[in-house]
């Protein structure tokens, strides 16, 4: 089967987005889905230790906090203990790592009363409240798909204003007498609102974000938001990039649109970056897969963030949504720890993406390209050919493929000096001369064992081994396996 042909260029739009006047340090958060407990419900009998491990790993990459995604509260019994345990983990570690709530409309189980209760539960707790993220003294509240609340459009604006924000700010509950004894909470609201009514609502362009009737900034967002966030992952990280019918498919174009609208109106911008996107469970629309080209796609997105979007914050999408391949967590195999995961070996490690992420977070926060002081390589690839057949996969083949899908290994090289990259794939050796600095390389792969070596002046600098690529498969698996190798000190 052939990939869907798209008109995509590897250059980014030369758009200037002016940052707002808001003075704030550059911060990076990661979207954490709380229906997952990455390292299991209990380590040594303690349900908190797994979350402590997540926090430590995030901090080691330069991440400042988690945006905690809850799609329910009273209707799903596991969310409350998971949220409690995450806050307890932050309290035990007692570092600068912060948490804030992201209300997920997805399952439609979340009520306005739930959102108010969640905010108060942690902000009123004197032990846990210090670990709730505040901006200029105001606790941050975000959302996913919040534009669908209250019937959508202007109804959603009224719902958020009247049912969530106003009661929290007044310290009341609907129907209560004026004096209830509740301390007022003034949320700093940075939602994700998709622009409905466009051909591809996940990838709106600037005019859509600004003026689309019924669901845009000028139509109704302006009076309920303090900042803007977007979720541009179901597309390709190149710009410009349009489908043959002229519809935008560039995650970068959309991210730049949200940042531009936010900054033009004095609002905070929260950008995003994902390492990959594959909707494994989306059978009805061909299990759509978007080719990010490994580290090349990550580079394109971060360069847009650093050079063009200039957001005050970045949210990594996601830390642990393993079902859509967007995870930055370096977890080796989530299935072995239990919880809500696919079968063993299906979700691949993104340890290589996680390690490469540190380079870009440092760049974003410092505003300066980091010096490369130690040779390193980071690899990304799928573990079976794109046209391998799994006749018994209950979800069927991956027919909706976007971008330059090919049987390739993608390698990002961060080098102190020129060197030769040697990729041995299925017994075939492929050599590429790589300049000093940071560069993205790709080579065709062959099923079998996969290994990597970097040489300089005839001497081996580093070696690494990746997961084998197989020809015969039981299930389609388009999740990258990633890894890395560094030179010794």
LOMIZA-582976 format. One record per residue (C-alpha): x, y, z. Coordinates in steps of 0.001 Angstrom, whole numbers, m for minus. Layout:
N
<site px="X" py="Y" pz="Z"/>
...
***
This chain:
489
<site px="0" py="0" pz="0"/>
<site px="1217" py="3494" pz="m779"/>
<site px="1454" py="6391" pz="1640"/>
<site px="m1019" py="9204" pz="1167"/>
<site px="725" py="11764" pz="m1015"/>
<site px="1063" py="15210" pz="530"/>
<site px="2521" py="18508" pz="m589"/>
<site px="5020" py="19075" pz="2194"/>
<site px="8194" py="21127" pz="2371"/>
<site px="10939" py="20756" pz="4943"/>
<site px="11104" py="24475" pz="5571"/>
<site px="9149" py="26282" pz="8257"/>
<site px="6947" py="29304" pz="7654"/>
<site px="8868" py="32553" pz="8096"/>
<site px="6337" py="33964" pz="10532"/>
<site px="7276" py="36326" pz="13316"/>
<site px="5354" py="35765" pz="16538"/>
<site px="5989" py="38382" pz="19164"/>
<site px="5978" py="37140" pz="22756"/>
<site px="3604" py="38762" pz="25201"/>
<site px="4768" py="41214" pz="27792"/>
<site px="4251" py="38617" pz="30518"/>
<site px="7514" py="38142" pz="32382"/>
<site px="7995" py="34497" pz="33305"/>
<site px="10709" py="31862" pz="33162"/>
<site px="10479" py="29390" pz="30312"/>
<site px="8885" py="26248" pz="31682"/>
<site px="8323" py="22748" pz="30307"/>
<site px="5517" py="20461" pz="31428"/>
<site px="4494" py="16983" pz="30320"/>
<site px="924" py="15815" pz="29830"/>
<site px="361" py="12848" pz="32166"/>
<site px="m2682" py="10599" pz="31677"/>
<site px="m3764" py="9393" pz="35102"/>
<site px="m5601" py="6315" pz="33888"/>
<site px="m2099" py="4908" pz="33486"/>
<site px="63" py="4026" pz="36450"/>
<site px="3285" py="3630" pz="34507"/>
<site px="5252" py="1644" pz="37056"/>
<site px="2315" py="m216" pz="38519"/>
<site px="m129" py="364" pz="41314"/>
<site px="2406" py="m620" pz="43931"/>
<site px="6170" py="m856" pz="44343"/>
<site px="7222" py="m2603" pz="47553"/>
<site px="3623" py="m2284" pz="48685"/>
<site px="3629" py="1499" pz="48233"/>
<site px="1319" py="2994" pz="45539"/>
<site px="3265" py="6278" pz="45572"/>
<site px="6713" py="5049" pz="44554"/>
<site px="5874" py="4559" pz="40881"/>
<site px="4818" py="8184" pz="40591"/>
<site px="7976" py="9249" pz="42387"/>
<site px="9979" py="7424" pz="39715"/>
<site px="8034" py="9236" pz="36961"/>
<site px="8762" py="12586" pz="38591"/>
<site px="12471" py="11856" pz="39004"/>
<site px="12767" py="10813" pz="35346"/>
<site px="10911" py="13917" pz="34193"/>
<site px="13088" py="16200" pz="36320"/>
<site px="16232" py="14565" pz="34938"/>
<site px="15164" py="15751" pz="31471"/>
<site px="14565" py="19333" pz="32625"/>
<site px="10776" py="19036" pz="32911"/>
<site px="9214" py="21334" pz="35514"/>
<site px="5922" py="19564" pz="36156"/>
<site px="3028" py="17394" pz="34973"/>
<site px="m306" py="18488" pz="33541"/>
<site px="m2537" py="15818" pz="35082"/>
<site px="m5205" py="14552" pz="32684"/>
<site px="m8382" py="13287" pz="34327"/>
<site px="m11308" py="12323" pz="32132"/>
<site px="m13604" py="11623" pz="35080"/>
<site px="m13800" py="11957" pz="38851"/>
<site px="m16873" py="10731" pz="40684"/>
<site px="m17832" py="8461" pz="37750"/>
<site px="m14521" py="6559" pz="37655"/>
<site px="m13194" py="5331" pz="41012"/>
<site px="m9527" py="5022" pz="40057"/>
<site px="m8891" py="8683" pz="39209"/>
<site px="m9082" py="10057" pz="42747"/>
<site px="m6535" py="7669" pz="44330"/>
<site px="m4204" py="8116" pz="41349"/>
<site px="m4375" py="11909" pz="41682"/>
<site px="m3880" py="11673" pz="45453"/>
<site px="m846" py="9457" pz="44999"/>
<site px="711" py="11746" pz="42394"/>
<site px="429" py="14737" pz="44733"/>
<site px="1778" py="12620" pz="47583"/>
<site px="4755" py="11661" pz="45399"/>
<site px="5521" py="15330" pz="44734"/>
<site px="5216" py="16093" pz="48446"/>
<site px="7552" py="13269" pz="49470"/>
<site px="10193" py="14350" pz="46989"/>
<site px="9678" py="17958" pz="48089"/>
<site px="11382" py="19523" pz="45073"/>
<site px="10343" py="22314" pz="42719"/>
<site px="8340" py="19876" pz="40574"/>
<site px="4773" py="21133" pz="40171"/>
<site px="1422" py="19668" pz="39151"/>
<site px="m1700" py="21188" pz="37633"/>
<site px="m5039" py="19868" pz="36501"/>
<site px="m6027" py="19309" pz="32855"/>
<site px="m9743" py="18512" pz="32566"/>
<site px="m10254" py="15982" pz="29763"/>
<site px="m13651" py="16226" pz="28173"/>
<site px="m13063" py="13045" pz="26151"/>
<site px="m15170" py="10433" pz="28009"/>
<site px="m17889" py="13009" pz="28882"/>
<site px="m17862" py="11840" pz="32505"/>
<site px="m16540" py="15098" pz="33925"/>
<site px="m18900" py="17672" pz="35416"/>
<site px="m18332" py="21278" pz="36420"/>
<site px="m18829" py="20207" pz="40037"/>
<site px="m16061" py="17637" pz="39570"/>
<site px="m13653" py="20274" pz="38281"/>
<site px="m14426" py="22602" pz="41174"/>
<site px="m13995" py="19767" pz="43682"/>
<site px="m10653" py="18710" pz="42207"/>
<site px="m9225" py="22226" pz="42342"/>
<site px="m10347" py="22704" pz="45930"/>
<site px="m9223" py="19262" pz="47077"/>
<site px="m5547" py="20010" pz="46438"/>
<site px="m5440" py="23773" pz="46864"/>
<site px="m7148" py="23603" pz="50264"/>
<site px="m4783" py="20890" pz="51513"/>
<site px="m1917" py="22673" pz="53337"/>
<site px="505" py="19777" pz="52764"/>
<site px="m230" py="19280" pz="49048"/>
<site px="m1106" py="22819" pz="47994"/>
<site px="2557" py="23950" pz="47639"/>
<site px="3001" py="21453" pz="44794"/>
<site px="92" py="22792" pz="42748"/>
<site px="1536" py="25018" pz="40012"/>
<site px="698" py="28695" pz="40281"/>
<site px="1455" py="31451" pz="37828"/>
<site px="1664" py="34919" pz="39355"/>
<site px="m37" py="33444" pz="42391"/>
<site px="m2936" py="31932" pz="40413"/>
<site px="m3381" py="28126" pz="40196"/>
<site px="m3257" py="26922" pz="36598"/>
<site px="m6198" py="25065" pz="35075"/>
<site px="m6103" py="23515" pz="31605"/>
<site px="m8400" py="21301" pz="29574"/>
<site px="m8511" py="18952" pz="26592"/>
<site px="m11493" py="19257" pz="24281"/>
<site px="m13171" py="21791" pz="26542"/>
<site px="m14841" py="23504" pz="23594"/>
<site px="m17413" py="20671" pz="23591"/>
<site px="m18746" py="21498" pz="27047"/>
<site px="m22051" py="23335" pz="27373"/>
<site px="m23104" py="22338" pz="23884"/>
<site px="m20010" py="23793" pz="22226"/>
<site px="m19088" py="27207" pz="20876"/>
<site px="m20493" py="30161" pz="22806"/>
<site px="m22308" py="27654" pz="25027"/>
<site px="m18941" py="26278" pz="26075"/>
<site px="m17657" py="29763" pz="26853"/>
<site px="m20634" py="30365" pz="29110"/>
<site px="m20218" py="26925" pz="30711"/>
<site px="m16589" py="27528" pz="31648"/>
<site px="m17248" py="31075" pz="32813"/>
<site px="m20427" py="30468" pz="34798"/>
<site px="m20113" py="26853" pz="35927"/>
<site px="m16389" py="26556" pz="36651"/>
<site px="m14470" py="29827" pz="36834"/>
<site px="m17004" py="32161" pz="38467"/>
<site px="m17936" py="29820" pz="41369"/>
<site px="m14273" py="29103" pz="42074"/>
<site px="m13425" py="32787" pz="42065"/>
<site px="m16393" py="33653" pz="44281"/>
<site px="m15883" py="30764" pz="46698"/>
<site px="m19442" py="29531" pz="46168"/>
<site px="m21344" py="26571" pz="44832"/>
<site px="m24329" py="27043" pz="42505"/>
<site px="m27460" py="27484" pz="44589"/>
<site px="m25546" py="28298" pz="47771"/>
<site px="m26226" py="31457" pz="49754"/>
<site px="m23654" py="34221" pz="49210"/>
<site px="m21494" py="33285" pz="52214"/>
<site px="m20369" py="29646" pz="52074"/>
<site px="m17025" py="29736" pz="53825"/>
<site px="m15140" py="28479" pz="50748"/>
<site px="m11881" py="30270" pz="50044"/>
<site px="m11904" py="31878" pz="46582"/>
<site px="m9696" py="30291" pz="43898"/>
<site px="m8765" py="32382" pz="40853"/>
<site px="m7674" py="29921" pz="38131"/>
<site px="m5221" py="30947" pz="35436"/>
<site px="m7029" py="29246" pz="32556"/>
<site px="m4907" py="27887" pz="29677"/>
<site px="m7187" py="25514" pz="27774"/>
<site px="m6971" py="23470" pz="24629"/>
<site px="m9966" py="24420" pz="22512"/>
<site px="m10129" py="22794" pz="19102"/>
<site px="m11506" py="24930" pz="16282"/>
<site px="m14638" py="23138" pz="15186"/>
<site px="m16180" py="23674" pz="11773"/>
<site px="m12956" py="23461" pz="9764"/>
<site px="m12075" py="20576" pz="7414"/>
<site px="m9497" py="19215" pz="9867"/>
<site px="m10157" py="20732" pz="13332"/>
<site px="m6895" py="19333" pz="14711"/>
<site px="m4894" py="21469" pz="12253"/>
<site px="m6529" py="24902" pz="11911"/>
<site px="m4623" py="27776" pz="10323"/>
<site px="m4296" py="31304" pz="11699"/>
<site px="m7563" py="32673" pz="10301"/>
<site px="m9456" py="29684" pz="11721"/>
<site px="m7993" py="30145" pz="15197"/>
<site px="m8707" py="33864" pz="15146"/>
<site px="m12047" py="34221" pz="13395"/>
<site px="m13825" py="30932" pz="12651"/>
<site px="m17499" py="31608" pz="13460"/>
<site px="m18712" py="29853" pz="16587"/>
<site px="m15410" py="28469" pz="17832"/>
<site px="m12483" py="30849" pz="17639"/>
<site px="m10667" py="33440" pz="19690"/>
<site px="m12688" py="36405" pz="18497"/>
<site px="m15957" py="34446" pz="18512"/>
<site px="m15785" py="33437" pz="22174"/>
<site px="m12407" py="32384" pz="23601"/>
<site px="m11238" py="35912" pz="24330"/>
<site px="m13254" py="36450" pz="27488"/>
<site px="m12596" py="33097" pz="29173"/>
<site px="m8892" py="32373" pz="28557"/>
<site px="m5678" py="33624" pz="30109"/>
<site px="m3553" py="31682" pz="27648"/>
<site px="m3842" py="29297" pz="24711"/>
<site px="m2656" py="25734" pz="24221"/>
<site px="m3032" py="23483" pz="21202"/>
<site px="m2813" py="19757" pz="20537"/>
<site px="m1307" py="19657" pz="17065"/>
<site px="m43" py="16085" pz="16808"/>
<site px="m2315" py="14425" pz="14199"/>
<site px="m338" py="15893" pz="11335"/>
<site px="3197" py="16204" pz="10031"/>
<site px="5934" py="18295" pz="11722"/>
<site px="6915" py="20175" pz="8571"/>
<site px="5696" py="23487" pz="7189"/>
<site px="4096" py="24280" pz="4906"/>
<site px="2270" py="20977" pz="4479"/>
<site px="m1113" py="20610" pz="2812"/>
<site px="m3197" py="17753" pz="1512"/>
<site px="m3995" py="17675" pz="m2225"/>
<site px="m7360" py="19309" pz="m1444"/>
<site px="m5553" py="22269" pz="130"/>
<site px="m6318" py="21414" pz="3774"/>
<site px="m3487" py="22096" pz="6216"/>
<site px="m1741" py="19066" pz="7676"/>
<site px="1212" py="20826" pz="9321"/>
<site px="1460" py="20629" pz="13089"/>
<site px="3919" py="23512" pz="12905"/>
<site px="1553" py="25809" pz="10986"/>
<site px="m1148" py="25179" pz="13600"/>
<site px="1188" py="25667" pz="16564"/>
<site px="2415" py="28944" pz="15096"/>
<site px="m1191" py="30048" pz="14585"/>
<site px="m2125" py="29509" pz="18240"/>
<site px="1058" py="31230" pz="19430"/>
<site px="481" py="34186" pz="17128"/>
<site px="m3132" py="34665" pz="18263"/>
<site px="m2133" py="34389" pz="21929"/>
<site px="694" py="36891" pz="21713"/>
<site px="m1182" py="39357" pz="19527"/>
<site px="m3820" py="39567" pz="22263"/>
<site px="m1498" py="39675" pz="25265"/>
<site px="m2194" py="36094" pz="26322"/>
<site px="257" py="33437" pz="27450"/>
<site px="1198" py="30795" pz="24880"/>
<site px="1863" py="27173" pz="25742"/>
<site px="3456" py="25296" pz="22841"/>
<site px="3760" py="21555" pz="22439"/>
<site px="6034" py="18842" pz="21127"/>
<site px="5387" py="15134" pz="20493"/>
<site px="7883" py="12480" pz="19356"/>
<site px="5397" py="10571" pz="17174"/>
<site px="1701" py="9953" pz="16593"/>
<site px="m52" py="6726" pz="15600"/>
<site px="m3700" py="6159" pz="16432"/>
<site px="m3447" py="2423" pz="16976"/>
<site px="m7099" py="1993" pz="17947"/>
<site px="m8606" py="4166" pz="15210"/>
<site px="m9888" py="1319" pz="13047"/>
<site px="m12712" py="3334" pz="11501"/>
<site px="m10279" py="5792" pz="9907"/>
<site px="m7509" py="3396" pz="8928"/>
<site px="m5486" py="3536" pz="12169"/>
<site px="m3919" py="6725" pz="10895"/>
<site px="m139" py="7027" pz="11084"/>
<site px="1925" py="10193" pz="10604"/>
<site px="5606" py="9897" pz="9722"/>
<site px="7650" py="12139" pz="12005"/>
<site px="10983" py="10873" pz="10607"/>
<site px="12430" py="10330" pz="14080"/>
<site px="14658" py="13087" pz="15363"/>
<site px="14109" py="15204" pz="12240"/>
<site px="10474" py="15815" pz="13184"/>
<site px="11452" py="16572" pz="16779"/>
<site px="14031" py="19081" pz="15538"/>
<site px="11525" py="20816" pz="13245"/>
<site px="9068" py="21240" pz="16084"/>
<site px="11604" py="22563" pz="18589"/>
<site px="13057" py="24987" pz="16056"/>
<site px="9572" py="26373" pz="15495"/>
<site px="9141" py="26702" pz="19267"/>
<site px="12519" py="28360" pz="19800"/>
<site px="12749" py="30565" pz="16714"/>
<site px="9155" py="31401" pz="15810"/>
<site px="6475" py="30552" pz="18383"/>
<site px="8470" py="31682" pz="21440"/>
<site px="5925" py="30334" pz="23936"/>
<site px="6253" py="31068" pz="27625"/>
<site px="5656" py="27385" pz="28364"/>
<site px="5839" py="24105" pz="26460"/>
<site px="3720" py="21037" pz="27183"/>
<site px="5132" py="17722" pz="26019"/>
<site px="2357" py="15666" pz="24480"/>
<site px="2553" py="13235" pz="26177"/>
<site px="4510" py="11695" pz="29022"/>
<site px="2640" py="8394" pz="29004"/>
<site px="m152" py="8002" pz="26446"/>
<site px="1289" py="4722" pz="25227"/>
<site px="m1762" py="3897" pz="23081"/>
<site px="m1021" py="6728" pz="20648"/>
<site px="2797" py="6401" pz="20641"/>
<site px="3236" py="9971" pz="21895"/>
<site px="5100" py="9076" pz="25084"/>
<site px="8357" py="10743" pz="26155"/>
<site px="8709" py="8538" pz="29239"/>
<site px="11875" py="6416" pz="29046"/>
<site px="9975" py="3378" pz="30403"/>
<site px="11344" py="151" pz="28924"/>
<site px="8056" py="m1772" pz="28528"/>
<site px="4956" py="m545" pz="30381"/>
<site px="3191" py="m3913" pz="30072"/>
<site px="5549" py="m5560" pz="32538"/>
<site px="4511" py="m3199" pz="35334"/>
<site px="796" py="m3900" pz="35027"/>
<site px="m1966" py="m1375" pz="34664"/>
<site px="m3770" py="m252" pz="31531"/>
<site px="m1280" py="m1223" pz="28839"/>
<site px="m1022" py="m3196" pz="25641"/>
<site px="479" py="m6686" pz="25584"/>
<site px="4146" py="m7158" pz="26453"/>
<site px="6527" py="m5775" pz="23858"/>
<site px="3882" py="m3856" pz="21914"/>
<site px="4705" py="m436" pz="23344"/>
<site px="8309" py="330" pz="22455"/>
<site px="10737" py="2241" pz="24590"/>
<site px="11179" py="5915" pz="23778"/>
<site px="14348" py="6184" pz="25844"/>
<site px="16214" py="7569" pz="22830"/>
<site px="13611" py="10291" pz="22275"/>
<site px="13737" py="11101" pz="25996"/>
<site px="17522" py="11503" pz="25949"/>
<site px="17443" py="13697" pz="22830"/>
<site px="14740" py="15808" pz="24473"/>
<site px="17240" py="17044" pz="27072"/>
<site px="19218" py="18828" pz="24342"/>
<site px="16198" py="20815" pz="23155"/>
<site px="14841" py="21615" pz="26608"/>
<site px="18203" py="23112" pz="27537"/>
<site px="18186" py="25133" pz="24312"/>
<site px="14626" py="26389" pz="24852"/>
<site px="15193" py="27396" pz="28469"/>
<site px="18597" py="29018" pz="28003"/>
<site px="17919" py="30594" pz="24628"/>
<site px="21298" py="29317" pz="23420"/>
<site px="22244" py="26299" pz="21341"/>
<site px="23871" py="23852" pz="23799"/>
<site px="27516" py="23037" pz="23242"/>
<site px="28057" py="19391" pz="22313"/>
<site px="30699" py="18121" pz="24684"/>
<site px="30198" py="14399" pz="24213"/>
<site px="29413" py="12376" pz="21070"/>
<site px="25967" py="10787" pz="21053"/>
<site px="23579" py="9150" pz="18605"/>
<site px="19816" py="8612" pz="18930"/>
<site px="17903" py="6161" pz="16725"/>
<site px="14238" py="5722" pz="15793"/>
<site px="12547" py="3062" pz="13652"/>
<site px="9553" py="749" pz="13338"/>
<site px="10207" py="m2926" pz="14063"/>
<site px="8598" py="m4404" pz="10968"/>
<site px="8394" py="m3357" pz="7294"/>
<site px="5529" py="m1018" pz="6520"/>
<site px="3921" py="m3532" pz="4154"/>
<site px="4268" py="m6604" pz="6372"/>
<site px="914" py="m8369" pz="6743"/>
<site px="m760" py="m9410" pz="10001"/>
<site px="m3897" py="m11240" pz="8776"/>
<site px="m5224" py="m11894" pz="12280"/>
<site px="m4917" py="m8393" pz="13744"/>
<site px="m8476" py="m7614" pz="14936"/>
<site px="m8036" py="m3907" pz="14162"/>
<site px="m6892" py="m4512" pz="10603"/>
<site px="m4084" py="m2895" pz="8596"/>
<site px="m2738" py="643" pz="8823"/>
<site px="m4230" py="2091" pz="5652"/>
<site px="m4212" py="5809" pz="6490"/>
<site px="m542" py="6731" pz="6188"/>
<site px="596" py="10308" pz="5943"/>
<site px="3971" py="11668" pz="4939"/>
<site px="7118" py="9973" pz="3609"/>
<site px="6455" py="6562" pz="5194"/>
<site px="9363" py="4252" pz="4322"/>
<site px="11347" py="1347" pz="5728"/>
<site px="14065" py="3494" pz="7245"/>
<site px="16109" py="3964" pz="10378"/>
<site px="16350" py="7590" pz="11507"/>
<site px="19456" py="8600" pz="13434"/>
<site px="20202" py="11967" pz="15023"/>
<site px="23923" py="12508" pz="15582"/>
<site px="25266" py="15084" pz="18050"/>
<site px="28986" py="15144" pz="17374"/>
<site px="31991" py="17009" pz="18745"/>
<site px="33812" py="16533" pz="15415"/>
<site px="33163" py="14896" pz="12027"/>
<site px="32769" py="11117" pz="12187"/>
<site px="31416" py="8121" pz="10274"/>
<site px="28111" py="6534" pz="11284"/>
<site px="27938" py="2803" pz="10581"/>
<site px="24470" py="1224" pz="10706"/>
<site px="24420" py="m2555" pz="10323"/>
<site px="20858" py="m3516" pz="9468"/>
<site px="19961" py="m7139" pz="8822"/>
<site px="23611" py="m7894" pz="8133"/>
<site px="24022" py="m5063" pz="5629"/>
<site px="26459" py="m2294" pz="6532"/>
<site px="25601" py="1273" pz="5647"/>
<site px="28116" py="4091" pz="6195"/>
<site px="27410" py="7812" pz="6323"/>
<site px="29946" py="10593" pz="6901"/>
<site px="28455" py="13059" pz="9373"/>
<site px="29698" py="16615" pz="10073"/>
<site px="30320" py="18077" pz="13514"/>
<site px="27287" py="19435" pz="15318"/>
<site px="23752" py="18068" pz="15256"/>
<site px="22472" py="16297" pz="12141"/>
<site px="19660" py="13932" pz="11142"/>
<site px="20483" py="10879" pz="9018"/>
<site px="18268" py="8148" pz="7578"/>
<site px="19161" py="4820" pz="5974"/>
<site px="17008" py="2006" pz="4542"/>
<site px="16530" py="m913" pz="6909"/>
<site px="16585" py="m4676" pz="6405"/>
<site px="14879" py="m7149" pz="8767"/>
<site px="17201" py="m8786" pz="11272"/>
<site px="19591" py="m7518" pz="13922"/>
<site px="20262" py="m3773" pz="14140"/>
<site px="23462" py="m2206" pz="15437"/>
<site px="25124" py="1205" pz="15404"/>
<site px="28704" py="2409" pz="15576"/>
<site px="30433" py="5761" pz="15302"/>
<site px="34048" py="5900" pz="14194"/>
<site px="36557" py="8725" pz="13885"/>
<site px="40032" py="8471" pz="12368"/>
<site px="39640" py="4705" pz="12180"/>
<site px="38817" py="4382" pz="15891"/>
<site px="35499" py="3330" pz="17356"/>
<site px="33889" py="6141" pz="19363"/>
<site px="30665" py="4453" pz="20494"/>
<site px="28495" py="1410" pz="19793"/>
<site px="24860" py="533" pz="20373"/>
<site px="22355" py="m2213" pz="19647"/>
<site px="18697" py="m1714" pz="18777"/>
<site px="15681" py="m3986" pz="18752"/>
<site px="15547" py="m6496" pz="15869"/>
<site px="13278" py="m5829" pz="12905"/>
<site px="11018" py="m8769" pz="12046"/>
<site px="9387" py="m9754" pz="8767"/>
<site px="6567" py="m11947" pz="10108"/>
<site px="4125" py="m10225" pz="12449"/>
<site px="1045" py="m11086" pz="14496"/>
<site px="m62" py="m7471" pz="15002"/>
<site px="641" py="m4211" pz="13245"/>
<site px="2919" py="m2077" pz="15399"/>
<site px="3924" py="1334" pz="14063"/>
<site px="5366" py="2617" pz="17353"/>
<site px="8996" py="3677" pz="17054"/>
<site px="11552" py="1821" pz="19058"/>
<site px="14175" py="4342" pz="20090"/>
<site px="17580" py="4113" pz="21703"/>
<site px="20817" py="5974" pz="22154"/>
<site px="24551" py="5549" pz="22680"/>
<site px="27071" py="8019" pz="24050"/>
<site px="30822" py="8121" pz="23956"/>
<site px="32581" py="7433" pz="27245"/>
<site px="34045" py="10363" pz="29141"/>
***
